[in-house]
Amino acid sequence: MNVFFICICSFLAVVLGINSLYLMSTRNKRNMHRRLEKISASSFKTKIFNEDHHEKGDIKKSFFQKTGKLLFRKGMTKQIEEQLTKADIPLRGEEFLLIWMLVGLLPVSLVYITVHNIGLVFLVYLIGILLIPLMVRIAQQKKLKKFNQQISDTLSIMANALRAGFSFIQSMDMVGREMPVPISKEFARTYREISLGAITEEALQKMVKRVSSDDLDLLVTAVLIQRQVGGNLAEVLDNISHTIRERIRIKGEIKTLTAQGRISGLVIGIIPPCLIVVLLLINPGYMQPLLYTPIGWTLLAVGAFAEIIGILIIKKIITIDY
């Protein structure tokens, strides 16, 4: 216990020491950069917002960002930053990896110091490692669901704007100003990219990559084809809007029909880990043959493999392409 605790404390001390030295060595540069930002602010409100933002979040942001850059290389974080962008999480890849590492190590050290149970320590470590990616995945699905719910109304607004004499780019600006997030944020970002000189086709393809929505991909494909061959874009958008509404209706019906299978898969996945946790808390000695013997490890591996196979089979049955 003492060796493990000393290792954790030493690791944290080294990380905090390196971060402190870095902050001390770059203090003047950061102060100058902050003063320049205040001077170059476009309005008084912008300056007040920046001052409050720096005062409240500068210490936390500096710690995670600077320490993460010292521990991880930029090439390791590019793909992670793409996933964070899809989830609309305002973190750099280095910051995310550092938070992920701390969430995995700190609870493990506390559990080991207080409980002295290797099985429970491994379980807490596994939960800590899987928790952060699971939260990112849930945030991605939540954003995608909200985006898909808003895209039909967005197409109606764009079609009406085109009929009123606006251009396609102006209709995108209208969506960025009138619609709620997240769709307004994505369209506003694409509009800014086009206004700054980006090619329209490339900006639209980047938006599709950021969102990963099949409905948006359908919209962008139709727009790109119309820009090449011509046609009534307002009518095209109305047809796509009708198609998307029908897909949402069919998706709801499929979700209702497959509810029993999804609940069965959820029960199969949750019961064994919950049962292990309950037994470890009630009677740790009862689980020792399963956690400390080769036969127990083999049984755990076989059980985990069988459970994964069962979940995958149920997922395959209830997954319907439409």
Backbone bond lengths (Angstrom), bond angles and torsions (degrees), N, CA, C in turn:
res aa  C-N    CA-C-N  psi(-1)  N-CA   C-N-CA  omega(-1)  CA-C   N-CA-C  phi
1 M - - - 1.450 - - 1.512 111.03 -
2 N 1.359 117.25 -44.32 1.456 120.72 -177.63 1.522 111.23 -63.83
3 V 1.333 116.80 -41.16 1.464 120.15 -179.73 1.523 110.63 -64.76
4 F 1.323 116.49 -43.88 1.463 119.97 179.67 1.523 111.00 -63.19
5 F 1.324 116.37 -44.54 1.461 120.45 -179.62 1.526 110.87 -64.54
6 I 1.322 117.01 -39.22 1.467 120.50 178.92 1.522 110.75 -65.92
7 C 1.319 117.26 -38.80 1.469 120.33 178.45 1.524 111.32 -63.20
8 I 1.338 116.20 -44.49 1.469 119.22 179.36 1.526 110.49 -63.38
9 C 1.321 117.24 -45.70 1.469 120.50 -179.83 1.531 111.08 -64.07
10 S 1.321 116.51 -38.43 1.470 119.54 179.09 1.525 111.02 -65.57
11 F 1.324 116.09 -42.27 1.461 119.78 178.56 1.527 111.25 -60.60
12 L 1.340 116.55 -47.91 1.463 119.92 179.08 1.516 111.82 -63.74
13 A 1.330 117.18 -37.61 1.467 120.06 179.64 1.527 110.96 -65.33
14 V 1.328 116.52 -41.02 1.469 119.47 179.11 1.523 110.92 -65.20
15 V 1.346 116.55 -44.06 1.466 120.25 179.94 1.520 110.79 -62.19
16 L 1.334 117.11 -46.75 1.465 120.27 179.77 1.515 111.30 -66.20
17 G 1.332 117.76 -35.78 1.453 120.21 178.49 1.518 112.36 -66.14
18 I 1.320 116.29 -44.85 1.468 119.66 178.06 1.517 110.90 -62.68
19 N 1.339 116.06 -42.30 1.462 119.27 179.49 1.526 111.34 -64.63
20 S 1.332 117.42 -39.04 1.465 120.87 178.91 1.522 111.16 -65.05
21 L 1.324 117.31 -43.42 1.474 119.97 178.55 1.520 110.80 -63.03
22 Y 1.332 116.37 -39.81 1.463 119.07 179.70 1.523 111.04 -65.41
23 L 1.336 116.98 -42.67 1.463 119.90 179.56 1.525 111.57 -65.58
24 M 1.332 116.92 -38.17 1.469 119.82 179.21 1.523 111.15 -67.23
25 S 1.328 116.63 -38.80 1.464 119.21 -177.71 1.520 112.98 -73.60
26 T 1.321 118.04 -23.15 1.468 121.22 -178.39 1.523 112.54 -111.89
27 R 1.329 117.31 18.58 1.467 119.75 -176.32 1.516 111.48 -64.68
28 N 1.323 117.72 -45.71 1.462 120.44 -178.33 1.527 111.41 -63.50
29 K 1.327 116.10 -41.47 1.463 119.81 179.75 1.517 111.25 -64.13
30 R 1.327 117.59 -41.19 1.456 120.41 179.85 1.519 111.43 -68.50
31 N 1.330 117.63 -38.38 1.463 120.64 177.53 1.531 111.16 -63.89
32 M 1.342 116.70 -41.60 1.456 120.03 178.05 1.528 111.01 -64.66
33 H 1.333 116.60 -41.75 1.457 120.18 179.20 1.529 110.46 -63.65
34 R 1.333 117.70 -38.92 1.454 120.87 179.21 1.528 111.19 -66.32
35 R 1.335 117.22 -39.80 1.465 119.91 178.93 1.525 111.34 -66.59
36 L 1.345 116.60 -38.61 1.464 119.78 178.12 1.522 111.32 -65.08
37 E 1.334 117.07 -37.05 1.458 119.42 178.00 1.520 111.12 -65.32
38 K 1.336 117.20 -38.84 1.460 119.78 178.29 1.531 111.30 -65.14
39 I 1.356 115.70 -40.13 1.460 119.15 -178.06 1.522 111.15 -68.55
40 S 1.345 116.76 -39.07 1.458 121.04 -175.08 1.515 113.82 -89.36
41 A 1.338 118.10 9.71 1.470 120.32 178.62 1.523 110.22 -64.75
42 S 1.301 115.85 142.18 1.466 119.88 -173.70 1.519 112.98 -76.17
43 S 1.316 119.59 -21.98 1.456 121.68 -179.60 1.508 109.31 -152.88
44 F 1.328 115.84 169.00 1.457 120.50 179.92 1.519 111.21 -65.72
45 K 1.331 116.99 -36.92 1.463 119.67 178.48 1.514 111.26 -64.68
46 T 1.316 115.49 -39.20 1.465 118.92 179.34 1.515 110.87 -64.19
47 K 1.331 117.23 -39.33 1.457 120.02 179.00 1.527 111.05 -65.89
48 I 1.331 117.12 -42.77 1.463 119.47 179.81 1.520 110.36 -63.22
49 F 1.335 116.57 -41.70 1.470 119.91 179.20 1.519 111.35 -62.68
50 N 1.331 116.72 -43.82 1.461 120.29 -179.62 1.517 111.48 -64.72
51 E 1.350 117.24 -39.23 1.462 119.76 179.29 1.521 110.98 -64.17
52 D 1.333 116.54 -46.58 1.465 119.33 178.64 1.522 111.12 -63.23
53 H 1.333 115.54 -40.87 1.464 119.62 -178.97 1.529 111.09 -62.90
54 H 1.322 116.91 -43.29 1.466 119.99 -179.32 1.528 110.76 -69.55
55 E 1.329 118.07 -39.87 1.458 120.01 -178.35 1.520 111.88 -65.33
56 K 1.342 117.06 -39.01 1.463 120.44 -175.95 1.516 112.92 -83.50
57 G 1.339 117.86 -35.74 1.451 119.54 -170.97 1.503 115.87 -115.46
58 D 1.357 118.40 2.14 1.460 119.08 -174.27 1.521 111.78 -68.08
59 I 1.338 117.08 -41.81 1.466 120.06 -177.20 1.528 110.29 -66.11
60 K 1.335 116.42 -47.48 1.468 120.38 -179.41 1.518 111.16 -64.79
61 K 1.333 116.98 -44.55 1.462 120.22 -178.59 1.516 111.10 -65.21
62 S 1.337 116.44 -40.69 1.457 119.69 -179.85 1.519 111.04 -63.93
63 F 1.322 116.36 -41.73 1.459 119.52 -178.30 1.517 111.15 -61.93
64 F 1.331 117.30 -53.52 1.456 120.12 -176.24 1.526 111.56 -68.96
65 Q 1.338 117.06 -41.97 1.462 119.13 -175.19 1.522 111.71 -71.83
66 K 1.333 117.65 -48.82 1.463 120.58 -176.29 1.524 111.17 -69.51
67 T 1.338 116.61 -43.62 1.461 119.34 178.97 1.521 110.82 -65.02
68 G 1.342 117.05 -39.51 1.458 119.50 178.02 1.512 112.35 -63.43
69 K 1.340 117.39 -37.90 1.459 119.80 178.55 1.522 111.76 -66.61
70 L 1.341 116.84 -30.34 1.456 119.61 178.23 1.528 111.85 -73.83
71 L 1.327 117.08 -31.04 1.463 120.46 -175.05 1.519 113.35 -91.93
72 F 1.331 118.04 -28.21 1.457 120.91 -172.96 1.522 109.68 -127.31
73 R 1.321 115.45 145.35 1.454 121.12 177.49 1.525 110.52 -84.78
74 K 1.339 114.86 157.64 1.459 119.88 -177.39 1.522 111.59 -64.27
75 G 1.332 117.94 -34.95 1.454 119.78 -178.86 1.514 113.27 -64.12
76 M 1.326 117.27 -24.49 1.455 121.40 -179.99 1.523 112.08 -75.56
77 T 1.319 117.35 -20.35 1.459 120.86 -168.51 1.522 114.17 -107.90
78 K 1.323 118.03 -3.34 1.463 119.49 -175.98 1.525 111.59 -63.53
79 Q 1.326 116.50 -48.24 1.464 119.69 -179.93 1.526 111.37 -66.84
80 I 1.330 116.46 -35.61 1.465 119.71 178.09 1.521 110.48 -64.32
81 E 1.332 117.79 -40.38 1.458 121.02 179.10 1.525 111.25 -64.26
82 E 1.324 117.73 -33.03 1.463 120.02 175.99 1.535 110.54 -64.95
83 Q 1.316 116.79 -41.50 1.463 119.63 177.83 1.529 111.42 -67.22
84 L 1.326 117.71 -37.24 1.457 120.71 177.54 1.522 111.00 -66.54
85 T 1.329 117.02 -35.63 1.458 120.16 176.93 1.520 110.81 -65.33
86 K 1.325 117.23 -40.38 1.463 120.24 176.84 1.524 111.71 -63.39
87 A 1.330 116.72 -32.23 1.463 120.72 178.92 1.516 113.10 -87.03
88 D 1.355 116.68 -3.26 1.469 122.19 -178.68 1.529 111.02 59.40
89 I 1.340 115.82 42.59 1.465 122.21 177.55 1.522 107.93 -104.73
90 P 1.336 118.35 117.17 1.478 120.97 -174.71 1.527 112.79 -79.37
91 L 1.325 116.75 65.98 1.460 122.02 178.42 1.517 109.56 -131.67
92 R 1.333 116.02 147.91 1.457 120.75 170.95 1.533 109.40 -81.17
93 G 1.324 114.86 164.04 1.452 118.48 -179.05 1.517 112.64 -62.66
94 E 1.345 117.83 -38.52 1.458 120.99 179.31 1.525 111.31 -64.82
95 E 1.329 115.94 -41.59 1.465 119.40 179.08 1.523 110.92 -63.93
96 F 1.328 116.62 -41.53 1.457 120.34 -179.53 1.529 111.09 -63.93
97 L 1.331 117.23 -44.16 1.464 120.10 -179.67 1.518 111.45 -64.31
98 L 1.329 117.70 -38.36 1.460 120.21 179.09 1.523 110.66 -66.48
99 I 1.338 117.09 -44.42 1.468 120.14 177.68 1.521 110.44 -62.19
100 W 1.327 116.75 -41.39 1.466 121.07 178.69 1.524 110.86 -60.98
101 M 1.333 116.78 -42.18 1.454 120.93 -179.98 1.531 111.33 -65.66
102 L 1.328 117.01 -42.56 1.462 120.40 -179.54 1.523 111.42 -66.99
103 V 1.330 117.28 -40.29 1.463 120.57 178.47 1.523 110.84 -64.67
104 G 1.325 116.98 -31.43 1.458 119.52 178.49 1.519 113.85 -77.72
105 L 1.357 118.26 -32.07 1.465 121.05 -173.16 1.527 114.12 -94.05
106 L 1.322 118.21 -42.42 1.463 120.24 -173.35 1.529 112.92 -63.80
107 P 1.350 120.66 -48.45 1.471 118.32 177.31 1.525 113.06 -61.91
108 V 1.341 116.45 -34.01 1.463 119.43 179.41 1.527 110.66 -63.55
109 S 1.329 117.04 -44.51 1.462 120.29 179.91 1.521 111.64 -63.68
110 L 1.327 117.22 -40.38 1.468 120.18 179.41 1.526 111.59 -66.41
111 V 1.342 116.68 -41.67 1.467 119.76 179.61 1.519 110.79 -66.62
112 Y 1.342 117.25 -39.69 1.467 119.96 -178.98 1.531 110.83 -66.74
113 I 1.329 117.48 -38.21 1.462 120.93 -179.39 1.521 111.34 -68.69
114 T 1.330 117.44 -37.72 1.466 120.76 -174.21 1.531 113.59 -90.04
115 V 1.351 118.47 -35.03 1.461 120.70 -171.40 1.525 112.56 -105.29
116 H 1.347 119.11 -34.31 1.465 123.99 -177.60 1.530 112.28 61.76
117 N 1.319 117.35 34.93 1.459 121.52 -178.97 1.524 107.87 -117.64
118 I 1.337 115.81 113.34 1.458 120.42 -175.87 1.535 111.37 -64.79
119 G 1.328 116.19 -39.59 1.462 119.11 179.85 1.519 112.43 -62.36
120 L 1.343 116.14 -44.62 1.458 119.95 178.91 1.526 111.03 -67.86
121 V 1.337 116.77 -35.38 1.461 120.17 176.89 1.528 110.65 -62.15
122 F 1.330 116.59 -44.72 1.461 120.06 178.93 1.527 111.18 -63.60
123 L 1.329 116.53 -38.96 1.460 120.10 179.69 1.528 110.83 -65.99
124 V 1.336 117.55 -42.98 1.468 121.16 178.63 1.525 110.38 -65.09
125 Y 1.335 116.42 -39.32 1.468 119.94 177.87 1.530 111.03 -63.23
126 L 1.325 116.62 -41.98 1.466 120.71 179.59 1.528 110.70 -64.56
127 I 1.332 116.42 -41.48 1.466 120.04 178.45 1.520 110.59 -64.61
128 G 1.348 116.86 -42.61 1.457 120.12 179.77 1.513 113.15 -64.19
129 I 1.338 117.05 -36.57 1.456 120.56 179.82 1.530 111.20 -71.12
130 L 1.336 116.81 -37.87 1.458 120.39 -176.57 1.525 113.25 -85.68
131 L 1.327 117.25 -17.44 1.463 119.90 -173.41 1.527 112.36 -66.93
132 I 1.332 117.23 -46.53 1.464 120.44 -175.44 1.531 111.72 -65.45
133 P 1.352 120.38 -50.06 1.476 118.51 175.66 1.523 113.36 -59.52
134 L 1.347 116.32 -33.78 1.466 119.14 177.63 1.522 110.91 -65.19
135 M 1.330 117.33 -39.99 1.462 121.01 178.11 1.529 111.12 -65.15
136 V 1.325 116.22 -38.79 1.476 119.74 177.00 1.517 110.23 -64.44
137 R 1.325 116.46 -43.26 1.469 120.37 179.33 1.523 111.20 -62.75
138 I 1.325 116.97 -41.44 1.463 120.51 178.99 1.529 110.19 -64.85
139 A 1.341 116.99 -40.41 1.462 120.25 177.92 1.524 111.18 -63.91
140 Q 1.335 117.67 -38.66 1.460 120.83 176.81 1.527 111.33 -62.88
141 Q 1.319 116.86 -46.29 1.458 120.41 -179.42 1.525 111.22 -65.59
142 K 1.334 116.69 -37.95 1.463 120.20 178.50 1.524 111.13 -64.38
143 K 1.330 116.74 -44.24 1.457 120.19 178.27 1.521 111.19 -64.95
144 L 1.345 116.63 -43.47 1.460 120.26 -179.34 1.521 111.45 -63.56
145 K 1.316 117.08 -40.85 1.462 120.54 178.86 1.520 111.52 -63.14
146 K 1.319 116.68 -45.21 1.461 120.17 178.94 1.523 111.06 -65.74
147 F 1.331 116.42 -37.96 1.469 120.50 178.74 1.522 110.72 -63.25
148 N 1.327 116.77 -45.65 1.465 120.25 -179.03 1.528 112.14 -65.96
149 Q 1.331 116.64 -30.84 1.455 119.36 177.18 1.528 112.12 -70.79
150 Q 1.320 117.14 -26.86 1.467 120.94 -177.13 1.525 113.49 -92.02
151 I 1.311 118.19 -15.88 1.461 119.69 -169.78 1.534 111.75 -70.71
152 S 1.336 118.31 -29.67 1.457 119.70 179.39 1.529 110.64 -65.70
153 D 1.331 117.42 -46.68 1.464 120.59 176.92 1.525 110.96 -64.34
154 T 1.320 116.18 -34.11 1.465 119.67 178.38 1.521 111.21 -63.19
155 L 1.318 116.45 -42.06 1.465 119.84 179.03 1.522 111.44 -64.57
156 S 1.317 117.15 -36.14 1.462 119.83 177.17 1.523 111.17 -64.91
157 I 1.335 116.59 -41.60 1.465 120.29 178.02 1.524 110.48 -63.58
158 M 1.326 116.80 -43.66 1.463 119.67 -179.63 1.523 111.89 -65.86
159 A 1.335 117.15 -39.32 1.464 120.20 178.91 1.521 110.81 -64.82
160 N 1.333 117.79 -42.78 1.468 120.73 178.23 1.528 111.16 -65.71
161 A 1.333 116.64 -37.08 1.457 119.63 178.03 1.525 111.19 -65.69
162 L 1.326 116.66 -39.33 1.471 119.95 177.63 1.531 111.12 -64.82
163 R 1.321 116.93 -39.19 1.466 119.87 177.84 1.535 111.42 -66.75
164 A 1.343 116.01 -28.81 1.464 119.91 179.69 1.524 112.58 -79.77
165 G 1.310 117.66 -4.35 1.454 120.56 176.42 1.511 115.45 107.94
166 F 1.336 118.22 1.61 1.459 121.03 178.10 1.524 109.71 -77.63
167 S 1.313 115.10 156.09 1.460 120.20 173.49 1.523 109.78 -82.67
168 F 1.332 115.58 170.46 1.460 119.36 179.06 1.526 111.29 -63.46
169 I 1.316 118.05 -39.56 1.469 121.38 179.25 1.521 110.57 -65.47
170 Q 1.340 117.15 -40.14 1.456 120.24 177.85 1.524 111.53 -66.72
171 S 1.309 117.13 -34.97 1.470 119.36 176.65 1.529 111.13 -66.94
172 M 1.335 117.85 -33.54 1.465 120.46 174.95 1.523 110.70 -65.27
173 D 1.338 116.26 -39.90 1.465 120.00 176.75 1.523 110.61 -62.95
174 M 1.325 117.40 -38.32 1.469 121.12 178.30 1.530 110.60 -63.91
175 V 1.325 116.67 -41.19 1.467 119.84 177.23 1.522 110.61 -62.29
176 G 1.337 117.51 -42.18 1.461 121.13 179.08 1.512 112.98 -63.42
177 R 1.340 117.50 -26.28 1.466 120.43 -178.52 1.527 113.15 -94.22
178 E 1.338 117.03 -29.29 1.458 120.48 -171.63 1.526 114.16 -101.26
179 M 1.313 118.41 -32.48 1.458 120.74 -174.48 1.527 111.18 -86.14
180 P 1.341 117.93 156.52 1.472 120.57 176.56 1.525 111.44 -77.60
181 V 1.336 115.38 170.71 1.457 120.97 175.79 1.530 108.50 -72.98
182 P 1.322 119.29 153.22 1.470 128.68 6.94 1.523 114.98 -89.98
183 I 1.347 117.70 -9.62 1.455 118.46 -173.25 1.523 111.37 -70.14
184 S 1.331 117.15 -33.21 1.465 119.58 178.04 1.527 110.99 -65.68
185 K 1.321 116.13 -37.46 1.459 120.35 -179.57 1.526 111.24 -65.44
186 E 1.319 117.31 -43.02 1.459 120.76 -178.76 1.529 111.46 -68.96
187 F 1.333 117.41 -43.02 1.461 120.22 179.60 1.529 110.96 -68.44
188 A 1.334 117.18 -37.19 1.462 119.87 178.07 1.530 110.68 -65.72
189 R 1.330 116.80 -38.82 1.462 120.05 178.13 1.532 110.84 -65.50
190 T 1.318 116.45 -42.39 1.465 119.74 177.95 1.525 110.78 -64.95
191 Y 1.328 117.10 -40.00 1.471 120.22 178.35 1.521 111.08 -62.84
192 R 1.328 117.14 -40.24 1.476 120.13 178.36 1.529 110.73 -65.18
193 E 1.329 116.58 -40.32 1.469 119.14 178.22 1.527 111.17 -61.35
194 I 1.333 116.76 -42.77 1.466 119.94 179.22 1.530 110.17 -67.09
195 S 1.332 117.32 -39.66 1.469 120.53 179.56 1.513 112.00 -64.74
196 L 1.337 116.99 -29.59 1.464 120.87 -179.85 1.528 112.61 -85.90
197 G 1.326 118.16 3.44 1.459 120.63 173.48 1.504 115.95 112.62
198 A 1.324 118.33 1.24 1.462 119.48 179.22 1.529 110.10 -71.67
199 I 1.322 115.99 150.49 1.461 120.83 176.95 1.533 108.50 -69.56
200 T 1.339 115.39 137.26 1.461 120.16 -174.94 1.524 111.55 -59.00
201 E 1.318 117.35 -44.09 1.466 120.57 -179.15 1.530 111.26 -61.68
202 E 1.327 116.38 -43.70 1.467 119.54 -179.83 1.522 111.49 -66.78
203 A 1.335 117.67 -39.52 1.465 120.45 179.24 1.524 111.00 -64.39
204 L 1.325 117.15 -39.75 1.460 120.21 178.28 1.527 111.48 -67.51
205 Q 1.327 117.02 -39.91 1.463 120.24 177.96 1.528 111.33 -64.94
206 K 1.322 117.15 -36.26 1.471 120.53 176.44 1.525 110.72 -64.48
207 M 1.325 116.86 -39.26 1.465 119.59 178.04 1.522 110.69 -63.82
208 V 1.327 117.19 -40.76 1.465 120.40 177.18 1.525 110.70 -61.42
209 K 1.325 117.13 -40.81 1.464 121.07 179.80 1.519 111.43 -67.13
210 R 1.335 117.57 -37.24 1.464 120.38 -179.90 1.528 111.51 -68.31
211 V 1.330 117.12 -39.54 1.465 120.70 -173.13 1.524 112.36 -89.73
212 S 1.342 117.36 -36.68 1.476 122.63 -177.99 1.524 111.36 59.67
213 S 1.331 116.02 46.27 1.457 122.14 178.92 1.527 109.24 -107.65
214 D 1.329 116.15 130.33 1.462 120.25 177.84 1.530 110.94 -66.35
215 D 1.326 116.90 -36.80 1.468 120.21 178.57 1.518 111.14 -65.59
216 L 1.318 117.18 -41.92 1.464 119.59 177.60 1.525 110.78 -67.09
217 D 1.320 116.77 -37.15 1.469 119.96 176.33 1.524 110.98 -60.95
218 L 1.340 116.60 -40.05 1.461 120.68 176.49 1.523 110.87 -62.33
219 L 1.327 116.47 -43.50 1.466 120.85 179.11 1.520 111.54 -62.14
220 V 1.316 117.02 -48.96 1.463 120.65 -176.93 1.527 110.53 -65.22
221 T 1.321 117.17 -39.91 1.469 119.91 177.97 1.524 111.09 -60.87
222 A 1.331 116.24 -43.54 1.465 119.86 179.09 1.527 111.40 -64.76
223 V 1.327 116.69 -40.36 1.462 120.09 179.93 1.527 111.05 -65.73
224 L 1.327 116.94 -42.23 1.462 120.33 -179.67 1.535 111.22 -65.57
225 I 1.339 116.43 -38.81 1.465 119.09 177.24 1.531 110.44 -66.13
226 Q 1.337 116.39 -41.31 1.468 119.65 179.61 1.518 111.77 -64.29
227 R 1.327 117.23 -35.28 1.462 120.01 179.36 1.532 111.37 -68.18
228 Q 1.316 116.71 -23.88 1.460 119.85 -179.47 1.521 112.93 -89.86
229 V 1.343 117.15 -41.59 1.465 120.18 -174.34 1.514 112.99 -105.96
230 G 1.350 117.72 -11.89 1.454 120.43 -179.35 1.517 112.34 85.20
231 G 1.345 115.54 -179.48 1.464 120.71 -178.83 1.514 111.29 128.41
232 N 1.330 115.00 177.87 1.461 121.70 -179.58 1.522 108.58 -85.56
233 L 1.319 116.84 102.27 1.467 120.79 -176.00 1.522 111.48 -68.41
234 A 1.339 117.54 -34.58 1.466 119.72 179.50 1.528 110.65 -61.89
235 E 1.327 117.13 -42.05 1.462 120.59 178.15 1.525 111.07 -66.86
236 V 1.319 116.72 -37.68 1.470 120.35 177.62 1.526 110.11 -62.08
237 L 1.324 117.39 -43.75 1.461 120.91 179.83 1.521 111.39 -65.19
238 D 1.322 117.92 -37.59 1.472 120.41 176.61 1.527 110.97 -63.18
239 N 1.320 117.04 -41.60 1.466 119.87 178.86 1.527 111.58 -65.43
240 I 1.326 116.33 -40.69 1.469 119.33 178.16 1.522 110.20 -66.17
241 S 1.324 117.47 -39.67 1.461 120.97 178.42 1.524 111.03 -60.56
242 H 1.336 116.95 -42.68 1.473 120.66 177.64 1.529 110.56 -64.10
243 T 1.321 117.34 -41.09 1.469 121.11 178.85 1.519 111.32 -62.90
244 I 1.315 116.38 -42.06 1.467 120.15 -179.00 1.526 110.53 -66.95
245 R 1.330 117.67 -40.05 1.467 120.26 177.54 1.525 111.00 -60.97
246 E 1.327 116.84 -41.51 1.460 119.98 178.32 1.531 111.00 -66.06
247 R 1.322 117.49 -37.93 1.467 119.93 177.95 1.522 110.85 -64.79
248 I 1.336 117.65 -39.83 1.464 120.64 178.02 1.529 110.48 -63.98
249 R 1.335 117.06 -40.22 1.467 120.16 178.88 1.530 110.85 -64.86
250 I 1.318 116.97 -44.75 1.472 120.27 179.33 1.526 110.81 -65.31
251 K 1.327 116.17 -38.36 1.461 119.65 178.42 1.525 111.24 -61.32
252 G 1.341 117.11 -40.54 1.458 120.06 177.28 1.515 112.40 -63.22
253 E 1.328 117.56 -40.60 1.458 120.65 178.19 1.530 111.13 -64.95
254 I 1.335 116.51 -42.61 1.466 119.68 178.87 1.520 111.11 -63.76
255 K 1.322 116.86 -39.56 1.469 120.86 179.43 1.518 111.16 -62.98
256 T 1.323 116.25 -37.24 1.468 119.78 177.99 1.528 111.47 -68.43
257 L 1.320 117.16 -41.54 1.458 120.94 -177.50 1.526 112.62 -70.77
258 T 1.323 117.84 -27.37 1.470 121.02 -177.82 1.531 112.41 -101.56
259 A 1.325 117.84 14.33 1.468 120.46 -177.31 1.527 111.64 -62.95
260 Q 1.335 117.43 -40.64 1.468 120.79 -178.45 1.526 111.21 -62.86
261 G 1.331 117.09 -43.09 1.463 119.53 179.15 1.517 112.41 -65.59
262 R 1.333 117.70 -38.40 1.463 120.14 179.42 1.523 111.40 -66.87
263 I 1.310 116.85 -38.45 1.471 119.95 177.61 1.525 110.38 -66.84
264 S 1.326 117.28 -38.12 1.470 120.16 177.81 1.523 111.09 -62.31
265 G 1.332 117.08 -44.52 1.461 119.86 177.06 1.512 112.36 -62.94
266 L 1.347 117.32 -37.41 1.459 120.52 178.38 1.525 111.50 -65.44
267 V 1.334 116.59 -42.08 1.463 120.26 179.50 1.530 110.33 -64.75
268 I 1.332 116.66 -43.78 1.467 120.03 179.43 1.523 111.24 -61.01
269 G 1.310 117.23 -36.58 1.456 119.62 -178.09 1.515 114.53 -77.95
270 I 1.342 118.19 -27.76 1.461 120.97 -172.81 1.528 112.60 -92.73
271 I 1.335 118.22 -37.15 1.463 120.44 -171.26 1.536 113.20 -59.56
272 P 1.348 121.41 -50.32 1.476 118.92 -177.15 1.534 114.22 -60.38
273 P 1.343 121.12 -48.12 1.475 118.30 178.12 1.522 112.77 -62.25
274 C 1.339 117.33 -39.78 1.470 119.54 178.90 1.523 111.12 -64.27
275 L 1.322 117.16 -38.48 1.461 120.75 178.94 1.529 111.15 -65.69
276 I 1.336 117.17 -38.99 1.466 120.56 177.44 1.523 110.81 -63.62
277 V 1.324 117.12 -43.03 1.470 120.55 179.77 1.519 110.81 -63.55
278 V 1.333 117.16 -43.64 1.467 120.71 -179.98 1.526 110.97 -62.29
279 L 1.326 117.58 -43.58 1.470 120.35 179.58 1.526 111.62 -66.62
280 L 1.324 117.82 -36.28 1.458 119.78 177.52 1.523 111.67 -65.81
281 L 1.304 116.83 -34.37 1.464 120.03 179.37 1.522 112.04 -78.07
282 I 1.333 118.10 -38.06 1.465 121.53 -176.55 1.524 111.67 -80.39
283 N 1.332 116.47 -50.14 1.464 120.60 -175.48 1.528 108.83 -143.64
284 P 1.349 117.89 85.45 1.477 119.70 -178.33 1.522 113.49 -60.90
285 G 1.324 117.80 -32.94 1.450 120.14 -179.40 1.517 113.59 -64.32
286 Y 1.324 116.70 -27.80 1.455 120.41 179.94 1.524 111.47 -65.92
287 M 1.355 116.99 -28.48 1.460 121.25 -177.50 1.521 112.95 -92.84
288 Q 1.333 118.44 -4.20 1.465 120.30 -176.57 1.536 113.30 -60.34
289 P 1.328 120.35 -44.10 1.485 118.07 178.11 1.523 112.90 -60.43
290 L 1.335 116.81 -28.56 1.459 119.78 -178.64 1.520 111.91 -81.34
291 L 1.337 117.14 -27.05 1.459 121.04 -174.30 1.523 114.03 -102.01
292 Y 1.329 118.28 -18.68 1.472 120.93 -172.34 1.521 113.88 -121.39
293 T 1.320 118.43 8.77 1.465 120.21 179.26 1.526 109.20 -124.40
294 P 1.326 117.36 150.97 1.478 119.42 178.19 1.518 113.26 -59.40
295 I 1.334 116.94 -37.49 1.467 118.76 178.27 1.526 110.49 -63.89
296 G 1.335 116.46 -41.46 1.468 120.05 178.09 1.516 111.93 -62.48
297 W 1.328 116.56 -41.92 1.473 119.46 177.89 1.528 110.84 -62.61
298 T 1.335 115.55 -39.41 1.467 118.62 178.64 1.526 111.41 -64.15
299 L 1.328 115.59 -42.36 1.463 119.31 178.87 1.525 111.58 -64.90
300 L 1.342 116.94 -39.32 1.465 119.89 177.30 1.527 111.17 -63.26
301 A 1.332 115.26 -42.50 1.464 118.48 179.94 1.526 111.22 -64.51
302 V 1.341 116.54 -44.11 1.469 119.95 179.30 1.529 110.56 -64.14
303 G 1.339 116.53 -42.53 1.463 119.77 179.22 1.519 112.33 -63.76
304 A 1.347 116.78 -42.84 1.466 119.95 178.47 1.525 111.02 -64.01
305 F 1.339 116.30 -40.85 1.466 120.07 179.00 1.531 111.01 -64.01
306 A 1.326 116.69 -43.67 1.461 120.24 179.78 1.529 111.20 -65.45
307 E 1.322 116.32 -37.95 1.467 119.58 178.83 1.527 110.95 -65.76
308 I 1.325 116.67 -42.10 1.468 120.29 178.56 1.533 110.66 -63.01
309 I 1.326 116.20 -42.96 1.465 119.65 178.25 1.529 110.63 -60.98
310 G 1.338 116.42 -42.56 1.467 119.59 179.32 1.522 112.32 -63.41
311 I 1.324 116.52 -41.18 1.470 119.81 178.96 1.518 110.78 -65.58
312 L 1.329 116.71 -41.26 1.469 119.75 179.47 1.529 111.95 -65.08
313 I 1.336 116.11 -38.20 1.473 119.22 178.60 1.524 110.56 -65.14
314 I 1.329 116.24 -45.73 1.467 119.52 178.62 1.525 110.92 -62.59
315 K 1.323 116.87 -40.66 1.467 120.43 178.47 1.527 111.01 -63.00
316 K 1.327 116.11 -39.89 1.467 120.01 178.69 1.531 111.26 -65.03
317 I 1.338 116.63 -36.91 1.471 120.36 -178.81 1.533 110.99 -68.55
318 I 1.323 116.87 -42.15 1.461 119.26 -174.02 1.522 113.32 -88.11
319 T 1.337 117.87 -6.92 1.462 120.75 178.97 1.525 109.04 -85.03
320 I 1.318 115.74 118.96 1.469 121.94 -177.61 1.513 107.90 -122.42
321 D 1.309 116.16 123.72 1.463 121.25 176.67 1.520 109.81 -80.54
322 Y 1.319 114.78 135.36 1.459 119.34 -179.36 1.513 109.93 -145.03
